[in-house]
Amino acid sequence: MNPTNPAVPEDPNPAADPTPEALAVTDSEALKAELAAAQTQAAENLDKFMRAKAETENVRRRAETDVASAHKFAIERFALEMLAVKDSLERARTVDIKIQDAALEKMFEGIDLTLKLMDSIFQKFALTEISPATGDKFDPELHQAMSAQDSAEVPPNHVLMALQKGYLLNNRLLRPALVIVAKAPAEAPGPSA
């Protein structure tokens, strides 16, 4: 009981009755907290979206590159098989036979025409010949050394002789040129003392 007014009961918690101003401040703080949480969630979602979009773009680019590469090198196995045919024709053409017979002369003409046709087909499909000459610098990216021989005429690490031509398909090595590489001649041992 209230000692000043015995008829009015005493309020055990005088601050329990919130005023409208207090309610407005509490609601405002709650709304600010909800807004901050929503903004954080929106930023996280935007970040996830941007990452997913970038990953999708990377996958698309990789797929385009793979398809372009597949188109570009689709004839690789065919080209490798055709190289053996061309090698055989070139070897046949280098046979030094005294041409006396008209039929033999026609055969050589046919070989020459076939080689020219193959060269034009190779050019059309970006198949480039690697034909190192004697004295060219040995390039391990394009040449395969089959052996090394002493040579006084050709500098060391240079091509002494080409055994087989190599080929590039769209500037990618299809088959290296087989070569013999020159090395410095070994010094003759001097007389023993």
Phi, psi and omega in degrees: 000148179278122182294330180284327180222098185294344183278337182264123178292151182281133180282116182294332180228093185294335182271001183290335178276104179286143177275160178302325180294319180294320178297320180295319180294317180295316178297321180296316179294321178295319178294321178296319179295317178296320178297316179298318179295319179295320179294320177297315179297319179296319179295318178296317179295321178296317179298315178298319179297314181297321178294317179296321179295317179295319179296318178297319179295319178296317179297318180298316180296317178298319179296318178298318179296317179297318179294317179297319179294319179298319178294318186292323186247021182295333183266013185302311180297318178299315182297319178299319179293322181292333180298322179296322178295315181296318177302316181296317179297319180295320177295319179297324182289335183275354178297127183264091178247134176291114184280113177238338184260136180296325180295320179294321178297318178296323179298317179294323175298317178298319177297315179299316179295321179296318178296319178296319178297316179297319179299320180291323176294317179300318180297318181299324182259021175058040176258110187253137181279139171248108183233084183291140179262161176302130180097349176292147178294135178293127180241106182296345177284335184240341185242150172240118181282123179271329176195172176235136181232148176297140177206130176269339183274326184251134180296153178303149181064029174237159182289124176269320180203140174266127179267326181207139179290152174252172182215147173249141173244112185051046178065016173247137184298122177263315178209128179287155174284133178272125186224160168255131185257142179279146172227161182296139179297142179289139179291135176290133180296137180285169179295141180282144182272000000 
